[in-house]
Amino acid sequence: MRALTRAEIVGHPLFPAIEKQIADHLIGIHLRTPRLSRLKASHRKWLMTQSLYALNLQRTEGDPLSGLTATRFVEVVMKVGAASRNTATAYLAELVAYKFLRDVPGVPDRRVRVLEATEPSNAGMISWFTAHMACLDRLDGGDREATSIADPRIFRIAQPYAAAKLVEHPDWRDPPETIGHFLWSDLGGIVLHDLISRIGEYDPAAERTFVGPTTLAELGESYTVSSTNLKRMFKKAETDGLLGWELPRRRGSLWLSRRFTGDYFHWQSTKFAALEEAFHHAVEKLRREDESLAGGGQPPIGCDVEPTENFGAASATS
């Protein structure tokens, strides 16, 4: 099975359907574990969470000081431009307080605090990855989901690989203005997922896609978003003609403009393409390793990720 290109992914007639599928999945995570889902509630937090989890997977048994430390995490966040030093440090402390991260015991250097993901964090990230594999399977009838579940090493290799690609990709790192004011707002990402999940039949040529009756009060109650925050998100989008309601005073069916949905799908295709590439990279790497072991070679140490110092370096790729 060959890897799908980004153009093939976004141009596939089922791409809007898998976007709806992943939106429903992420909404489900939010409703079941709202505190966990807040780790990706804004795009800034998404970038930080994926980066720190990749550092977490860089830990190796042979090096007790490897993996996720506050210093390494802050360096990555600063390089990516996701947040300030103080914000990154506070975010790390928040994750420890909520028990999504814990101290690694037995670290020989007391000056270094090494952290690792806890079971809820691991389960959440694996669920996120596997759900995207299931979506990609719908595009070509592949078996990514089953293969990833059968061999957990695939996830351990693929997540850091995809995270590195995405935090460096300008298309993903800097969303278009049409959707950016949602994504940079707290819980704006889940609001966007909700809007996409409401899409029924999608015609990419239509100027407007109607998604049914939707009220800000309903959204605020479902996702615990303040009315002030919601009004700010929607007011700008309405003013720019990106979405609106068929009747005055935000009544009737909500519609999304072709530009709004088009920009969202194109932005999301960056993520799916990175995960597709990461999956195939992991499978090929493991194939080579298994062949080497069968021939009497030595198993590699650690997981296959970009070096820590290059992990968040900016590039011109998407």
C-alpha positions as MATLAB code, in Angstrom:
seq = 'MRALTRAEIVGHPLFPAIEKQIADHLIGIHLRTPRLSRLKASHRKWLMTQSLYALNLQRTEGDPLSGLTATRFVEVVMKVGAASRNTATAYLAELVAYKFLRDVPGVPDRRVRVLEATEPSNAGMISWFTAHMACLDRLDGGDREATSIADPRIFRIAQPYAAAKLVEHPDWRDPPETIGHFLWSDLGGIVLHDLISRIGEYDPAAERTFVGPTTLAELGESYTVSSTNLKRMFKKAETDGLLGWELPRRRGSLWLSRRFTGDYFHWQSTKFAALEEAFHHAVEKLRREDESLAGGGQPPIGCDVEPTENFGAASATS';
ca = [
       0.000    0.000    0.000;
       1.552    3.277   -1.086;
       1.239    6.551    0.793;
      -1.466    8.964   -0.319;
      -0.282   12.449   -1.243;
      -1.782   15.559    0.279;
      -3.412   16.429   -3.051;
      -4.984   12.978   -3.225;
      -6.239   13.262    0.346;
      -7.853   16.688    0.089;
      -9.174   15.975   -3.410;
     -10.776   12.665   -2.474;
     -14.597   12.754   -2.626;
     -14.722   11.139    0.819;
     -12.450   13.703    2.465;
     -15.360   15.807    3.835;
     -16.820   12.579    5.255;
     -13.628   11.654    7.111;
     -13.412   15.223    8.393;
     -16.870   14.750    9.859;
     -15.752   11.366   11.251;
     -12.697   12.762   13.030;
     -14.698   15.756   14.279;
     -17.246   13.394   15.852;
     -14.416   11.390   17.429;
     -12.765   14.467   18.953;
     -16.089   15.779   20.231;
     -16.629   12.393   21.889;
     -13.276   12.675   23.646;
     -14.193   16.147   24.850;
     -17.548   15.067   26.241;
     -16.048   12.022   28.000;
     -12.896   13.690   29.314;
     -13.223   17.481   29.000;
     -10.103   18.179   31.037;
      -7.985   15.979   28.750;
      -9.443   17.502   25.603;
      -8.478   20.959   26.826;
      -4.873   19.998   26.120;
      -5.706   20.705   22.485;
      -8.458   23.252   23.042;
      -6.547   25.986   21.243;
      -4.049   25.678   18.434;
      -1.285   26.956   20.713;
      -1.979   24.150   23.174;
      -2.144   21.622   20.329;
       1.344   22.593   19.194;
       2.706   22.413   22.734;
       0.992   19.109   23.551;
       2.211   17.306   20.440;
       5.722   18.637   20.984;
       5.958   17.584   24.617;
       4.528   14.155   23.868;
       7.133   13.618   21.167;
       9.856   14.557   23.663;
       8.279   12.082   26.068;
       8.696    9.321   23.472;
      12.347   10.224   22.989;
      13.177    8.775   26.394;
      15.452    5.713   26.300;
      16.282    3.298   29.097;
      19.989    3.689   28.487;
      19.933    7.436   29.192;
      18.127    8.385   32.433;
      18.277   12.102   31.560;
      16.689   11.668   28.113;
      13.119   12.472   27.194;
      10.872   15.259   28.405;
      12.403   17.896   30.656;
      11.244   21.446   31.300;
      14.349   22.847   29.602;
      13.908   20.795   26.440;
      10.194   21.558   26.279;
      10.661   25.313   26.657;
      13.386   25.277   23.984;
      11.068   23.507   21.527;
       8.136   25.813   22.252;
      10.302   28.900   21.826;
      11.681   27.640   18.491;
       8.207   26.841   17.200;
       6.920   30.190   18.396;
       3.916   28.541   20.023;
       4.143   30.443   23.306;
       6.385   32.439   25.603;
       8.764   30.849   28.083;
       6.446   31.678   30.990;
       3.403   30.246   29.195;
       5.247   27.026   28.357;
       6.468   26.623   31.949;
       2.990   27.268   33.339;
       1.461   24.802   30.887;
       3.884   22.080   31.976;
       3.036   22.737   35.629;
      -0.668   22.526   34.775;
      -0.216   19.100   33.183;
       1.626   17.841   36.245;
      -1.069   19.217   38.553;
      -3.808   17.511   36.493;
      -1.785   14.266   36.569;
      -1.289   14.101   32.811;
       2.466   14.119   33.462;
       4.488   12.690   36.347;
       8.084   12.659   37.511;
      10.297    9.813   36.339;
      11.675    8.103   39.452;
      15.336    7.450   40.050;
      16.809   10.285   37.978;
      20.501   10.464   39.024;
      20.869   14.232   38.605;
      18.552   16.038   41.011;
      19.031   19.276   39.101;
      17.134   17.777   36.148;
      13.425   17.055   36.361;
      12.472   14.362   33.858;
       8.758   13.891   33.199;
       6.708   11.216   31.471;
       3.140   10.913   30.232;
       0.635    9.155   32.481;
      -1.796    6.458   31.370;
      -4.685    8.853   30.532;
      -2.351   10.946   28.364;
      -1.030    7.875   26.565;
      -4.530    6.539   25.975;
      -5.722    9.898   24.647;
      -2.841   10.319   22.213;
      -3.082    6.745   20.946;
      -6.834    7.173   20.439;
      -6.206   10.387   18.487;
      -3.643    8.668   16.251;
      -5.686    5.511   15.672;
      -8.812    7.508   14.804;
      -6.906    9.344   12.080;
      -5.618    6.015   10.736;
      -9.213    4.779   10.525;
     -10.160    7.889    8.570;
      -7.318    7.407    6.091;
      -8.368    3.772    5.632;
     -11.710    4.972    4.277;
      -9.960    6.756    1.439;
      -8.236    3.717   -0.052;
      -9.510    0.652    1.800;
      -6.231    0.325    3.708;
      -5.506   -1.362    7.025;
      -3.596    1.364    8.883;
      -5.831    1.229   11.943;
      -5.559   -2.550   12.387;
      -1.829   -2.525   11.649;
      -1.194    0.230   14.218;
      -3.211   -1.530   16.899;
      -1.403   -4.811   16.210;
       2.042   -3.204   16.523;
       2.275   -0.368   19.093;
       5.787    0.435   17.854;
       4.186    2.136   14.836;
       2.591    4.787   17.027;
       5.801    5.347   18.992;
       7.696    6.065   15.776;
       4.941    7.853   13.868;
       3.756   10.379   16.494;
       7.112   12.192   16.899;
       7.663   12.063   13.138;
       4.259   13.617   12.367;
       4.562   16.146   15.199;
       7.912   17.349   13.873;
       6.457   17.721   10.380;
       3.433   19.653   11.597;
       5.036   22.087   14.017;
       7.483   23.013   11.255;
       4.852   23.339    8.531;
       3.723   26.946    7.947;
       0.333   25.829    6.606;
      -0.399   24.004    9.855;
       1.463   26.233   12.281;
      -0.214   29.407   10.990;
      -3.832   28.652   10.022;
      -5.536   30.956    7.505;
      -7.318   33.991    8.923;
     -10.706   32.554    7.977;
     -10.422   29.941   10.721;
      -7.500   31.315   12.737;
      -9.577   33.464   15.067;
     -11.408   30.292   16.135;
      -8.269   28.185   16.507;
      -6.270   30.673   18.559;
      -9.185   31.099   20.984;
      -9.582   28.806   23.965;
     -11.889   25.922   22.948;
     -12.275   27.426   19.483;
     -10.959   24.227   17.951;
     -13.736   22.106   19.413;
     -16.284   24.669   18.222;
     -14.924   24.289   14.693;
     -15.178   20.502   14.999;
     -18.798   20.916   16.042;
     -19.608   22.998   12.967;
     -17.943   20.469   10.659;
     -19.716   17.568   12.373;
     -23.056   19.154   11.422;
     -22.355   19.015    7.686;
     -24.588   16.596    5.823;
     -24.273   16.553    2.050;
     -21.285   18.621    0.980;
     -20.927   20.253   -2.424;
     -17.514   21.909   -2.778;
     -18.884   24.100   -5.580;
     -21.778   25.475   -3.504;
     -21.356   28.998   -2.176;
     -22.964   28.020    1.108;
     -23.285   24.797    3.104;
     -26.213   24.756    5.520;
     -25.623   22.817    8.745;
     -28.978   23.200   10.462;
     -30.217   25.269   13.415;
     -27.296   26.225   15.669;
     -27.274   28.660   18.558;
     -24.388   30.176   20.473;
     -26.148   29.276   23.720;
     -26.178   25.621   22.688;
     -22.493   25.657   21.770;
     -21.561   27.418   24.985;
     -23.461   24.910   27.107;
     -22.062   21.879   25.237;
     -18.407   22.902   25.468;
     -18.364   25.281   28.454;
     -17.330   28.248   26.352;
     -18.126   31.725   27.616;
     -20.693   33.706   25.651;
     -18.183   36.544   25.303;
     -15.617   34.250   23.708;
     -18.179   32.691   21.359;
     -19.597   36.038   20.288;
     -16.098   37.269   19.503;
     -15.357   34.221   17.312;
     -18.622   34.341   15.402;
     -18.848   38.128   15.099;
     -15.625   38.347   13.118;
     -16.615   35.398   10.917;
     -20.028   36.939   10.258;
     -18.534   40.346    9.476;
     -16.166   38.734    6.975;
     -19.015   36.846    5.304;
     -17.605   33.454    6.259;
     -20.725   32.157    7.973;
     -24.154   33.321    9.014;
     -27.774   32.420    9.660;
     -30.607   32.315    7.173;
     -32.792   34.498    9.426;
     -32.068   37.689   11.392;
     -30.781   37.605   14.966;
     -28.950   34.303   14.413;
     -32.085   32.280   13.884;
     -32.778   29.437   11.488;
     -30.124   27.299    9.830;
     -26.452   28.230   10.098;
     -24.493   28.318    6.848;
     -20.776   28.058    6.216;
     -19.250   29.753    3.188;
     -17.285   27.872    0.532;
     -14.183   29.838    1.510;
     -14.599   28.890    5.173;
     -15.018   25.144    4.586;
     -12.420   25.129    1.805;
      -9.774   26.739    4.014;
     -10.618   24.414    6.880;
     -10.378   21.263    4.753;
      -7.150   22.417    3.111;
      -5.639   23.167    6.545;
      -6.723   19.799    7.909;
      -5.258   18.008    4.895;
      -1.813   19.069    6.147;
      -2.366   17.008    9.291;
      -3.688   13.965    7.482;
      -0.804   14.056    4.990;
       1.766   14.257    7.810;
       0.161   11.329    9.624;
      -0.004    9.334    6.394;
       3.690    9.924    5.758;
       4.508    9.106    9.383;
       2.630    5.813    9.274;
       4.416    4.610    6.143;
       7.748    5.815    7.523;
       7.183    3.782   10.694;
       6.139    0.643    8.837;
       9.153    0.821    6.525;
      11.546    1.490    9.412;
      10.245   -1.497   11.349;
      10.448   -3.686    8.252;
      14.126   -2.815    7.849;
      14.796   -3.381   11.542;
      13.076   -6.761   11.535;
      15.053   -7.815    8.468;
      18.257   -6.700   10.162;
      17.459   -8.688   13.299;
      16.615  -11.749   11.228;
      20.048  -11.423    9.658;
      21.781  -11.247   13.015;
      21.990   -7.456   13.374;
      21.589   -5.456   16.594;
      18.257   -3.851   17.541;
      18.247   -0.043   17.486;
      18.112    1.966   20.709;
      15.258    4.407   21.233;
      12.587    5.546   18.801;
      13.063    7.183   15.449;
      12.555   10.947   15.884;
      14.201   14.146   14.861;
      17.074   15.196   17.170;
      15.790   17.319   20.045;
      17.744   20.382   18.993;
      16.159   20.318   15.522;
      12.693   19.241   16.566;
      11.062   22.659   16.472;
      13.197   24.386   13.875;
      11.188   26.394   11.391;
      11.169   25.384    7.745;
       9.425   26.369    4.538;
       7.591   23.078    4.157;
       3.935   22.415    5.087;
];
